[in-house]
Amino acid sequence: MALPRLATTPSLVRGRFLERPHRFAARVALGGEIVEAHLANPGRLTGVLSRDCEVVLDGPYPPPRALPYTMLAARTGRVWAGTVTTYANRVFPTLLARGLFPEIVPDGDLLPVVRHEVAHGRSRFDFHVGDCLVEVKSVSLAEGAAGLFPDAVTARGARHCDELARLARRRRRTAIVFIAQRADIESVAAAEAIDPVFARSLRGAARAGVLLLACALRLTPRGATAARRVPVRGV
């Protein structure tokens, strides 16, 4: 079973990252010209994007699209790190079907119906897998071999933790799945120095019985080629 592609066009181009004019755009040196690319990641991408680092773009796309390219990944050290947060959501159903998260599917059960974007209370969660509500978080920040989430304050992320914790206390099955879009990590933890509120909410979710699961993807410019489980620390 192949993993979903990160790229949507057959030909990719490589360039050098220059700057972010705003959080959803990047300026990239592409050969002898400077182009702008959509950056589908509102986080800081600390440790991923640095001036002159190698990046991979998808495109160009024709008008009326405002930005002709999309940035897919950046080279950081020896690995590629994904810069499209929604890729974690795209790859999750395939990883689930491959058996990477057996805790979500009870032993011996066939893979249940997977529904996307399920509203509950004040929040909308990424997936409903059988009787389990699942929220997926894309991890890009690393400190040594530890993947950290988030890389910027996320009130929405803390709210997800709190609402899933309330459901877990009512004996609803719930899970938070961290998908690190880089292969150089051995664990995932809350980035307490960046967002102590999220870290506190994540610990509360763990105490309430929310499943906390994580994996790391081996990424190429065209998409993931493998995934492996890693532990969630500090909870």
C-alpha positions as a printed NumPy array, in Angstrom:
array([[  0.   ,   0.   ,   0.   ],
       [  1.701,   3.195,  -1.189],
       [  1.766,   6.278,   0.981],
       [  0.093,   9.426,  -0.396],
       [  2.215,  11.718,  -2.499],
       [  3.276,  15.084,  -1.19 ],
       [  3.65 ,  16.513,  -4.7  ],
       [  0.667,  17.12 ,  -6.967],
       [  2.55 ,  17.947, -10.189],
       [  4.9  ,  15.559, -12.009],
       [  7.885,  17.888, -12.036],
       [  9.364,  19.447,  -8.917],
       [ 11.855,  22.291,  -8.745],
       [ 14.539,  22.987,  -6.16 ],
       [ 15.568,  26.406,  -4.941],
       [ 16.991,  28.356,  -2.008],
       [ 14.775,  29.852,   0.677],
       [ 15.204,  33.61 ,   1.126],
       [ 12.481,  34.946,   3.42 ],
       [  8.826,  34.865,   4.491],
       [  7.043,  38.097,   3.552],
       [  4.181,  36.76 ,   5.688],
       [  3.425,  33.448,   7.332],
       [  1.68 ,  31.896,   4.319],
       [  4.264,  32.862,   1.686],
       [  7.944,  32.299,   0.992],
       [ 10.385,  33.97 ,  -1.384],
       [ 12.655,  31.478,  -3.087],
       [ 15.647,  31.865,  -5.398],
       [ 14.941,  29.627,  -8.361],
       [ 17.796,  29.641, -10.828],
       [ 18.274,  33.269, -11.81 ],
       [ 14.89 ,  34.522, -10.607],
       [ 13.049,  35.041,  -7.354],
       [  9.605,  33.448,  -7.076],
       [  6.921,  33.359,  -4.409],
       [  5.467,  30.143,  -3.063],
       [  2.487,  29.345,  -0.891],
       [  3.591,  28.082,   2.525],
       [  0.819,  25.886,   3.878],
       [  2.091,  26.098,   7.434],
       [  1.223,  28.965,   9.803],
       [  3.876,  27.905,  12.343],
       [  7.313,  29.422,  12.703],
       [  9.125,  26.444,  11.118],
       [ 12.012,  27.088,  13.487],
       [ 14.955,  24.872,  12.649],
       [ 13.393,  23.972,   9.294],
       [ 13.585,  27.174,   7.267],
       [ 16.839,  29.13 ,   7.351],
       [ 18.17 ,  31.516,   4.751],
       [ 19.672,  29.715,   1.744],
       [ 18.459,  26.273,   2.836],
       [ 17.411,  23.991,  -0.02 ],
       [ 13.665,  23.751,  -0.595],
       [ 11.415,  21.888,  -3.008],
       [  8.516,  23.574,  -4.778],
       [  5.471,  22.165,  -6.533],
       [  4.297,  24.072,  -9.609],
       [  4.076,  26.447, -11.313],
       [  0.314,  26.74 , -11.211],
       [ -1.439,  29.017, -13.731],
       [ -3.473,  32.13 , -12.893],
       [ -5.773,  33.058, -11.241],
       [ -3.757,  31.482,  -8.415],
       [ -1.977,  34.298,  -6.54 ],
       [  1.258,  32.399,  -5.779],
       [  2.539,  30.207,  -8.617],
       [  4.286,  27.604,  -6.423],
       [  3.741,  25.629,  -3.216],
       [  6.632,  24.796,  -0.914],
       [  6.627,  21.094,  -0.058],
       [  9.753,  20.451,   1.982],
       [ 13.023,  21.918,   3.194],
       [ 16.392,  20.299,   3.752],
       [ 17.456,  20.479,   7.388],
       [ 20.699,  18.736,   8.217],
       [ 20.603,  15.289,   6.636],
       [ 16.831,  15.008,   6.252],
       [ 13.909,  16.558,   4.448],
       [ 11.228,  18.123,   6.636],
       [  7.711,  18.615,   5.308],
       [  6.288,  22.133,   5.224],
       [  2.651,  21.257,   4.401],
       [  0.825,  20.662,   7.682],
       [ -2.159,  18.97 ,   6.023],
       [  0.079,  16.203,   4.669],
       [ -0.036,  14.627,   8.142],
       [ -3.825,  14.346,   7.791],
       [ -3.541,  12.963,   4.271],
       [ -1.143,  10.22 ,   5.31 ],
       [ -2.91 ,   9.226,   8.561],
       [ -5.632,   6.96 ,   7.052],
       [ -2.987,   4.984,   5.143],
       [ -0.817,   4.596,   8.246],
       [ -3.896,   3.461,  10.163],
       [ -4.759,   0.905,   7.462],
       [ -1.173,  -0.397,   7.586],
       [ -1.558,  -1.112,  11.289],
       [  0.767,   1.582,  12.619],
       [ -1.755,   2.633,  15.28 ],
       [ -3.38 ,  -0.589,  16.505],
       [ -4.516,   1.107,  19.73 ],
       [ -7.15 ,   2.992,  17.727],
       [ -8.626,  -0.17 ,  16.187],
       [ -9.532,  -2.888,  18.742],
       [ -7.738,  -6.232,  18.346],
       [ -9.291,  -8.431,  15.709],
       [-11.553,  -5.735,  14.32 ],
       [-11.653,  -4.877,  10.665],
       [-10.663,  -1.299,   9.866],
       [-13.797,   0.718,  10.653],
       [-15.237,   3.559,   8.618],
       [-12.976,   6.612,   8.773],
       [-14.855,   9.917,   8.654],
       [-13.086,  13.244,   8.152],
       [-13.653,  16.623,   9.838],
       [-16.103,  15.693,  12.599],
       [-17.693,  18.49 ,  14.654],
       [-18.137,  17.967,  18.376],
       [-18.858,  20.693,  20.909],
       [-16.872,  23.833,  20.118],
       [-14.282,  21.956,  18.071],
       [-13.916,  20.136,  14.812],
       [-11.729,  17.047,  15.006],
       [ -9.777,  15.552,  12.13 ],
       [-11.15 ,  11.985,  12.122],
       [-13.781,   9.7  ,  13.55 ],
       [-12.429,   6.131,  13.362],
       [-15.182,   3.753,  14.391],
       [-16.04 ,   4.978,  17.893],
       [-12.775,   6.904,  18.381],
       [-12.35 ,  10.653,  17.834],
       [ -8.848,  11.416,  16.533],
       [ -6.979,  14.706,  16.263],
       [ -3.786,  14.715,  14.155],
       [ -0.937,  17.148,  14.831],
       [  1.89 ,  17.772,  12.35 ],
       [  5.333,  18.058,  13.987],
       [  8.169,  19.956,  12.301],
       [ 10.236,  21.333,  15.204],
       [ 13.081,  19.216,  16.582],
       [ 15.486,  19.695,  19.461],
       [ 18.156,  17.075,  19.143],
       [ 16.324,  13.791,  18.605],
       [ 13.099,  15.063,  20.171],
       [ 10.244,  16.3  ,  18.041],
       [  8.37 ,  19.162,  19.71 ],
       [  4.839,  20.477,  19.228],
       [  3.816,  23.223,  18.734],
       [  6.398,  25.589,  17.246],
       [  4.111,  28.58 ,  17.96 ],
       [  1.368,  29.175,  20.521],
       [ -1.802,  27.291,  19.603],
       [ -4.95 ,  28.075,  21.563],
       [ -6.812,  25.747,  19.202],
       [ -4.485,  22.862,  20.072],
       [ -5.007,  23.365,  23.809],
       [ -8.774,  23.496,  23.285],
       [ -8.639,  20.186,  21.386],
       [ -6.763,  18.581,  24.294],
       [ -9.285,  19.894,  26.836],
       [-12.334,  18.764,  24.857],
       [-10.901,  15.303,  24.168],
       [-10.073,  14.993,  27.873],
       [-13.691,  15.795,  28.793],
       [-14.91 ,  13.135,  26.382],
       [-12.402,  10.583,  27.695],
       [-13.642,  11.148,  31.239],
       [-17.108,  10.205,  29.931],
       [-15.58 ,   6.964,  28.601],
       [-15.472,   8.082,  24.975],
       [-12.494,   6.723,  23.02 ],
       [-10.251,   9.592,  21.94 ],
       [ -6.717,   9.979,  20.579],
       [ -4.16 ,  12.602,  19.619],
       [ -1.711,  11.448,  16.946],
       [  1.512,  13.379,  16.386],
       [  2.991,  12.838,  12.921],
       [  6.547,  14.15 ,  12.604],
       [  7.329,  15.046,   9.012],
       [ 11.033,  14.328,   9.452],
       [ 13.022,  11.143,  10.056],
       [ 15.596,  12.383,  12.575],
       [ 13.523,  12.198,  15.751],
       [ 13.161,   9.42 ,  18.335],
       [ 10.308,  10.85 ,  20.424],
       [  7.687,  13.62 ,  20.537],
       [  6.907,  15.95 ,  23.43 ],
       [  5.04 ,  19.167,  24.116],
       [  7.133,  22.284,  23.507],
       [  6.562,  23.636,  27.009],
       [  8.918,  26.587,  26.597],
       [  6.904,  27.772,  23.573],
       [  3.363,  27.015,  24.745],
       [  3.034,  26.041,  28.428],
       [ -0.766,  26.139,  28.187],
       [ -0.767,  23.461,  25.475],
       [  1.738,  21.377,  27.466],
       [ -0.499,  21.536,  30.547],
       [ -3.57 ,  20.615,  28.488],
       [ -1.746,  17.683,  26.881],
       [ -0.779,  16.308,  30.311],
       [ -4.393,  16.712,  31.411],
       [ -5.557,  14.79 ,  28.342],
       [ -3.142,  11.956,  29.133],
       [ -4.399,  11.748,  32.726],
       [ -8.014,  11.65 ,  31.47 ],
       [ -7.254,   8.651,  29.262],
       [ -6.78 ,  10.215,  25.825],
       [ -4.48 ,   8.006,  23.734],
       [ -1.285,   9.892,  22.832],
       [  0.457,   8.325,  19.844],
       [  3.268,   9.436,  17.549],
       [  5.264,   8.425,  14.501],
       [  8.081,   9.786,  12.36 ],
       [  7.982,   9.839,   8.557],
       [ 10.965,   9.285,   6.307],
       [ 10.305,  12.033,   3.794],
       [ 11.477,  12.691,   0.268],
       [ 10.494,  15.697,  -1.866],
       [  7.708,  13.577,  -3.368],
       [  6.324,  12.267,  -0.095],
       [  6.84 ,   9.764,   2.691],
       [  8.526,   6.452,   1.95 ],
       [  8.268,   4.904,   5.426],
       [  6.921,   5.549,   8.907],
       [  7.868,   4.249,  12.347],
       [  6.335,   4.624,  15.784],
       [  8.035,   6.818,  18.382],
       [  6.978,   7.45 ,  22.001],
       [  5.297,  10.562,  23.4  ],
       [  7.397,  11.815,  26.33 ],
       [  6.737,  14.104,  29.266],
       [  3.13 ,  13.15 ,  29.947]])
